[in-house]
Amino acid sequence: MKAKYLLLFLLTVVVLAAAWVGYTKYFNSAYKYAKPAQAAFVISFDDQYVAEWYAQRALFAKYNVEATFFITNPDSLTSDEVEMLKALERDGHEIASHGAKHVNALNYTEEHGLEAYIQNEIIPSVKSLQKLGFTPVTFAYPYGANSRTIDHELLKYFYLLRGDSWKVKGKTVDELDKIFYRYDGRRVINGLGIDHGSGVTLEDIEQAFKRAAEHKQAIKLYAHAINNSKATYSISPEMLEKIFKAAQKYQLTSVTFKGLIL
């Protein structure tokens, strides 16, 4: 009887080990498009503040910054906004997907199922952006809401997925491992929110830049609107310029999200 239970235990261990190896191989092994490690920073902007982003073209160009703009509700873009996005893309920026209706993936899939989420949120977003002349290859989860199951399915549609990370009480920003890309082929990554309401300071960002420079990693940041309102989901042009100057100070190359692996 003991031998029977021992055999069952060993079989369980083998199955669990195989499942874990399969998962880590899928998400963490060297991706075939992985780039050589370099000290870099990646900055993105979410939602649909197109005119405000466009107004900062000169600032981006001054510091050779290539940003990623994750667009939600693409069907509601005006013709002027589409032309602005095309101009930003010509400048070297990336136009990417943030969902058709900006829904919370976890809540939506729990209520309607994963297939409905793909059919109603992901495919329409991709098709709408393609119809407008863009080719979205990366995706940012609204609210940073994701799971392994959802990730697994969305990686059939995108090269790279971005979740969210925030400043944690009791930790310095350079201790948040998830916001650093190590060029290990991971395709599900996290960005650090740096909007006015995030509590992230320029000193915090410089600490992260220093780590990225010393270890040849890419630090990933994201914000939303660009204005002087001090609203929760906004960042000022002045703060952006200070961030870009700090990136130059630490000799960080600016890359888009797709630039991490393509």
C-alpha positions in Angstrom: 0.0 0.0 0.0 2.9 2.4 0.9 4.5 1.6 -2.5 1.2 2.6 -4.2 1.0 5.9 -2.5 4.7 6.6 -3.1 4.2 5.9 -6.8 1.2 8.2 -6.9 3.2 11.0 -5.1 6.0 10.6 -7.6 3.6 10.8 -10.6 2.1 13.9 -9.1 5.5 15.6 -8.7 6.4 14.7 -12.3 3.1 16.1 -13.7 3.5 19.4 -11.8 7.1 19.7 -12.8 6.2 19.2 -16.4 3.4 21.8 -16.2 5.8 24.3 -14.7 8.5 23.7 -17.3 5.9 24.1 -20.0 4.7 27.4 -18.5 8.2 28.9 -18.0 9.3 27.8 -21.4 6.3 29.5 -23.0 6.6 32.8 -21.1 10.3 33.1 -20.1 12.5 31.3 -22.6 14.6 33.4 -25.0 12.2 34.7 -27.7 13.5 34.3 -31.2 13.3 38.0 -31.8 15.1 39.0 -28.6 17.5 41.9 -28.9 21.0 42.2 -27.3 20.8 43.7 -23.9 21.2 47.5 -23.8 20.5 50.2 -21.2 17.2 51.7 -22.3 14.0 53.3 -21.3 10.5 52.7 -22.7 7.8 55.2 -22.3 4.2 54.8 -23.3 0.9 56.7 -23.1 -2.5 55.1 -22.7 -6.0 55.9 -23.9 -6.8 58.6 -26.5 -5.2 62.0 -25.6 -4.1 62.3 -29.2 -4.0 66.1 -29.5 -2.0 66.4 -26.3 0.5 63.8 -27.4 0.8 65.4 -30.8 1.5 68.8 -29.2 4.7 67.3 -27.7 6.2 66.2 -31.0 9.0 68.8 -30.7 9.8 67.7 -27.1 10.0 64.0 -28.2 12.2 65.0 -31.1 14.5 67.2 -29.0 15.5 64.2 -26.8 15.2 61.5 -29.5 12.4 59.8 -27.6 10.4 57.2 -29.4 7.2 56.5 -27.5 4.4 53.9 -27.7 0.8 55.1 -27.8 -1.7 52.5 -26.7 -5.0 53.5 -28.3 -8.5 52.6 -26.9 -11.8 53.1 -28.6 -10.2 53.4 -32.0 -13.6 53.6 -33.8 -14.2 57.0 -32.1 -11.0 58.7 -33.4 -11.7 61.7 -35.6 -10.1 62.1 -39.0 -7.8 64.8 -37.5 -6.7 62.5 -34.7 -5.9 59.7 -37.1 -3.7 62.1 -39.1 -2.0 63.2 -35.9 -1.3 59.5 -35.0 0.1 58.9 -38.5 2.4 61.9 -38.1 3.5 60.5 -34.7 4.2 57.1 -36.4 6.2 58.8 -39.1 8.3 60.4 -36.3 9.2 56.9 -35.2 6.6 56.3 -32.5 4.6 53.1 -32.1 0.8 53.0 -32.4 -0.5 50.0 -30.4 -3.7 48.5 -29.0 -5.4 49.3 -25.6 -8.6 47.4 -26.4 -11.8 48.2 -28.3 -13.8 49.6 -25.3 -11.2 49.7 -22.5 -12.8 46.9 -20.5 -11.3 45.2 -17.5 -10.2 41.8 -18.9 -10.5 40.0 -15.6 -14.0 41.2 -14.9 -15.2 40.7 -18.5 -13.9 37.2 -18.9 -15.4 36.2 -15.5 -18.8 37.4 -16.6 -18.8 36.6 -20.4 -15.9 34.2 -20.9 -12.5 34.4 -22.6 -13.8 33.8 -26.2 -16.3 36.7 -25.9 -13.4 39.0 -24.6 -11.4 38.1 -27.7 -14.3 38.5 -30.1 -15.6 41.8 -28.6 -12.5 43.5 -27.3 -9.4 42.3 -29.0 -10.2 41.5 -32.6 -12.3 44.7 -33.1 -9.5 46.8 -31.7 -6.9 45.2 -34.1 -9.2 45.4 -37.1 -10.2 49.0 -36.4 -6.6 50.1 -36.1 -5.6 48.2 -39.2 -8.5 49.8 -41.1 -7.1 53.2 -40.1 -3.7 52.2 -41.5 -1.9 51.0 -38.4 -0.4 47.6 -37.5 -0.7 47.0 -33.7 1.7 44.3 -32.5 1.8 45.2 -28.8 -1.1 45.5 -26.2 -1.5 47.2 -22.9 -4.2 45.8 -20.5 -6.7 48.5 -19.3 -6.3 48.8 -15.5 -3.4 46.3 -15.7 -6.0 43.5 -15.3 -4.6 40.2 -16.7 -4.1 36.6 -15.9 -1.9 33.7 -17.2 -4.9 32.3 -19.1 -5.7 35.6 -20.8 -2.0 36.2 -21.5 -1.7 32.9 -23.2 -4.6 33.6 -25.5 -3.6 37.2 -26.3 0.0 36.2 -27.3 -1.6 34.7 -30.4 -2.5 38.2 -31.4 0.4 40.3 -30.1 4.2 40.0 -29.7 4.2 41.7 -26.3 1.7 42.4 -23.6 2.0 45.1 -20.9 0.6 45.0 -17.4 0.9 47.7 -14.8 3.0 48.3 -11.7 2.9 51.0 -9.1 5.2 52.5 -6.5 5.1 50.3 -3.4 5.3 51.7 0.2 8.5 50.6 1.8 10.3 49.9 -1.5 12.3 52.1 -3.8 11.4 52.0 -7.4 14.7 50.4 -8.5 13.6 47.4 -6.3 10.5 46.7 -8.5 11.9 43.9 -10.6 8.8 43.7 -12.8 9.4 47.1 -14.4 12.8 46.1 -15.7 13.2 44.2 -18.9 16.3 41.9 -19.0 16.1 40.9 -22.7 15.3 37.3 -21.7 12.5 37.0 -24.2 9.6 37.5 -21.8 6.5 38.6 -23.7 4.4 39.7 -20.7 5.9 42.7 -19.0 4.9 45.5 -16.6 5.3 49.3 -16.8 5.5 51.7 -14.0 2.8 54.3 -13.8 4.3 57.8 -13.5 1.2 60.1 -13.8 0.8 62.9 -11.3 -1.4 60.7 -9.1 1.2 57.8 -9.0 3.4 59.3 -6.3 6.5 58.6 -8.4 9.1 61.4 -8.1 11.9 62.4 -10.4 14.3 61.0 -7.8 12.5 57.6 -8.0 12.8 57.6 -11.8 16.5 58.5 -11.6 17.1 55.5 -9.2 15.4 53.3 -11.8 17.5 54.8 -14.6 20.7 54.2 -12.7 19.8 50.5 -12.3 18.9 50.2 -16.0 22.3 51.8 -16.9 24.3 49.6 -14.5 22.7 46.3 -15.5 21.9 46.9 -19.2 18.2 46.6 -18.6 15.2 48.5 -20.0 13.0 50.5 -17.6 9.4 50.7 -18.7 7.2 53.7 -17.8 3.7 54.8 -18.8 1.4 57.8 -18.4 -1.8 59.1 -19.9 -2.6 62.7 -20.7 0.2 65.4 -21.1 -0.9 68.7 -19.6 -0.5 71.0 -16.6 -3.8 70.1 -14.9 -2.2 68.0 -12.2 -5.1 65.5 -12.7 -4.5 62.0 -11.5 -4.0 60.6 -14.9 -1.8 63.3 -16.4 1.8 64.3 -16.5 3.2 67.8 -17.2 5.4 68.6 -20.2 7.9 70.0 -17.7 8.1 66.7 -15.8 8.5 64.8 -19.1 11.4 66.9 -20.1 13.1 66.3 -16.8 12.6 62.6 -17.3 14.1 62.8 -20.8 17.1 64.8 -19.5 17.7 62.2 -16.8 17.6 59.4 -19.5 20.3 61.2 -21.4 22.3 61.7 -18.2 22.3 57.9 -17.7 22.8 57.3 -21.4 19.7 55.3 -21.9 18.5 54.6 -25.4 14.8 55.3 -26.1 13.0 52.4 -27.6 9.3 51.6 -28.3 7.6 48.5 -26.7 7.9 46.6 -29.9 11.5 47.7 -30.1 12.3 45.5 -27.1 11.8 42.3 -29.2 11.4 43.2 -32.9 
